[in-house]
């Protein structure tokens, strides 16, 4: 299970050094949170990450799934996805998903297709169908984030997700969902998210703690 840390361009250099020192595997560039969205500027940040020996995940999260409006979203995917190890595009971004998939596949990179439910946890059959739809679109890794209201939601989410074969990122948000950030490998969840400085999502666990827990549970093993 690899550990990704989302970063914006705020205090980027210092946060990148912390990620490297504390054992992150992947830096997620949350481009929608960047103040400077110039292609050359972001390309420079990708190069910095690679010089540190870390992988790069580019995410330009749509407004309807918790991100911010980015006018040149398609251009950024087109020019930056070929430079990154992973690209995350939402299943709901029907206007872009095929375009982004083709760019990623043509450059032999990995495609993450994601779905975020900030209101609850869907019924099991819907979770299964969402995952299948992601793989039909060509996802290398299918990501689902839900909002549990009970421990029952958490266990149902993990168990139904396990019914669909394939690599996944499974996240139940909030305090109830912390377990899902640690329970990855038994459920084919290959990436988890952590933070340095300030958390960007509810229920995230600090990077230093996440690395220590992973090493205890899985001997640091597991990769997408």
C-alpha positions in Angstrom: 0.0 0.0 0.0 1.5 3.3 -1.1 1.0 6.5 0.8 0.1 9.7 -1.2 0.2 13.2 0.2 -1.8 15.9 -1.5 0.0 19.3 -1.9 -1.0 22.6 -3.3 1.6 25.2 -4.3 1.5 26.9 -0.8 4.8 26.2 1.0 5.5 23.6 -1.7 9.2 23.2 -1.3 9.1 22.8 2.5 6.2 20.4 2.4 7.9 18.3 -0.3 11.0 17.9 1.9 8.8 16.8 4.8 7.1 14.2 2.6 10.4 12.8 1.5 11.8 12.8 5.0 8.8 11.2 6.6 8.4 8.4 4.0 5.7 9.3 1.4 5.6 7.4 -1.8 3.5 9.6 -4.0 2.8 13.4 -4.1 -0.7 14.3 -5.3 -0.6 17.6 -7.0 -4.1 19.2 -6.2 -3.9 21.6 -9.1 -7.4 22.9 -8.5 -6.0 24.2 -5.2 -3.0 25.9 -6.8 -2.9 29.7 -6.9 -0.5 29.5 -9.9 -2.0 27.2 -12.6 0.5 28.1 -15.3 1.6 24.9 -17.2 5.3 25.7 -16.9 5.0 26.4 -13.2 3.3 23.1 -12.5 5.8 21.3 -14.8 8.5 22.6 -12.5 6.8 21.2 -9.4 6.6 17.8 -11.1 10.3 17.9 -11.9 11.0 18.8 -8.2 9.1 15.8 -7.1 10.9 13.4 -9.4 14.2 14.7 -8.3 13.3 13.6 -4.8 12.6 10.1 -6.2 8.8 10.2 -5.5 5.9 9.4 -7.8 3.5 12.1 -9.0 -0.3 11.9 -9.1 -2.1 14.8 -10.8 -5.6 15.7 -9.7 -7.7 18.6 -11.0 -10.8 18.0 -8.9 -14.1 19.2 -10.3 -16.3 21.6 -8.4 -19.1 19.1 -8.1 -16.8 16.6 -6.3 -15.2 18.9 -3.8 -12.7 20.8 -6.0 -12.5 24.3 -7.5 -13.2 25.6 -10.9 -10.3 25.5 -13.3 -10.8 27.2 -16.7 -8.1 25.4 -18.6 -8.6 21.9 -17.1 -8.5 20.0 -20.4 -5.2 21.8 -21.4 -3.6 21.0 -18.0 -4.5 17.3 -18.3 -3.3 17.2 -21.9 0.1 18.7 -21.2 0.8 17.4 -17.7 -0.7 13.9 -17.5 2.1 12.5 -19.8 4.6 13.7 -17.1 2.9 12.1 -14.2 2.8 8.5 -12.9 -1.0 8.7 -12.2 -3.9 10.9 -13.3 -7.1 11.1 -11.4 -10.3 12.0 -13.3 -13.9 11.8 -11.9 -16.4 9.3 -13.3 -18.8 12.2 -13.4 -16.6 14.2 -15.7 -18.2 12.7 -18.8 -17.0 15.6 -21.0 -13.3 14.8 -20.2 -13.0 11.2 -19.1 -12.4 9.7 -22.6 -10.0 12.4 -23.6 -8.0 12.0 -20.4 -8.0 8.2 -20.6 -6.6 8.3 -24.1 -3.8 10.7 -23.1 -2.8 8.6 -20.1 -3.0 5.2 -21.9 -1.0 6.6 -24.9 1.8 7.5 -22.6 1.8 4.2 -20.6 0.8 5.9 -17.3 -1.9 4.9 -14.8 -5.4 6.1 -14.8 -7.4 6.6 -11.6 -11.1 7.1 -12.1 -12.8 8.5 -8.9 -16.2 9.0 -7.3 -16.9 11.0 -4.2 -20.1 10.9 -2.2 -20.1 13.6 0.5 -23.7 12.8 1.7 -23.5 9.1 2.6 -22.7 5.6 1.6 -24.5 4.1 -1.3 -26.2 0.7 -1.2 -23.9 -2.2 -1.9 -25.2 -2.9 -5.4 -24.5 0.7 -6.4 -21.0 0.5 -5.0 -20.4 -2.6 -7.1 -21.9 -0.9 -10.3 -19.8 2.2 -9.8 -16.6 0.2 -9.6 -17.6 -1.9 -12.7 -18.3 1.3 -14.7 -14.9 2.7 -13.7 -13.2 -0.4 -15.1 -15.3 -0.3 -18.2 -13.9 3.2 -18.8 -10.4 1.8 -18.5 -9.4 2.6 -14.9 -6.2 1.0 -13.8 -7.2 2.0 -10.2 -10.9 2.7 -9.2 -11.3 5.2 -6.4 -14.4 5.5 -4.3 -14.8 7.9 -1.3 -18.0 7.8 0.8 -19.3 9.4 3.9 -20.3 6.8 6.5 -22.9 7.4 9.2 -22.2 4.2 11.2 -19.7 1.4 11.5 -22.2 -0.7 9.5 -21.6 1.7 6.6 -17.9 1.3 6.8 -18.0 -2.5 6.9 -20.6 -2.7 4.1 -18.5 -0.3 1.9 -15.4 -2.4 2.3 -17.1 -5.8 1.8 -19.1 -4.9 -1.3 -16.0 -3.2 -2.8 -14.1 -6.4 -2.4 -16.6 -8.2 -4.6 -15.3 -6.5 -7.7 -11.8 -7.6 -8.8 -9.2 -4.9 -9.5 -7.0 -2.4 -7.9 -8.8 0.3 -5.9 -8.6 3.2 -3.6 -11.2 2.8 -0.9 -11.9 5.7 1.5 -14.6 6.3 4.0 -14.3 9.9 5.0 -14.5 11.3 8.5 -13.5 9.9 11.9 -15.6 6.7 11.4 -13.7 6.0 8.2 -10.2 6.2 9.5 -10.1 2.4 9.5 -10.4 2.4 5.7 -7.2 4.4 5.4 -5.3 1.6 7.2 -7.2 -1.5 5.9 -6.2 -1.3 2.3 -4.4 -4.5 1.2 -7.0 -7.1 2.3 -9.6 -5.2 0.2 -7.3 -4.5 -2.9 -6.9 -0.9 -1.9 -3.5 0.1 -3.1 -3.1 3.8 -2.3 -4.0 5.6 0.9 -3.8 9.4 1.5 -2.1 11.2 4.4 -0.9 14.8 5.1 1.9 17.0 6.3 1.0 20.2 8.0 -2.8 20.6 7.5 -5.2 17.8 6.5 -7.2 18.5 3.3 -9.8 15.9 3.9 -11.7 14.7 7.1 -10.3 11.6 8.8 -6.8 11.8 7.3 -3.9 10.5 9.4 -0.6 12.4 9.6 2.1 11.0 7.3 4.5 10.0 10.1 1.8 8.0 11.9 0.6 6.4 8.6 4.1 5.2 7.7 4.6 3.7 11.1 1.2 1.9 11.1 1.8 0.5 7.6 5.1 -0.8 8.6 3.6 -2.6 11.6 0.6 -4.0 9.7 2.1 -4.8 6.3 5.9 -4.6 6.7 5.7 -1.6 4.3 4.6 -3.9 1.5 2.0 -3.3 -1.2 2.1 -1.3 -4.4 -0.3 -0.4 -7.2 
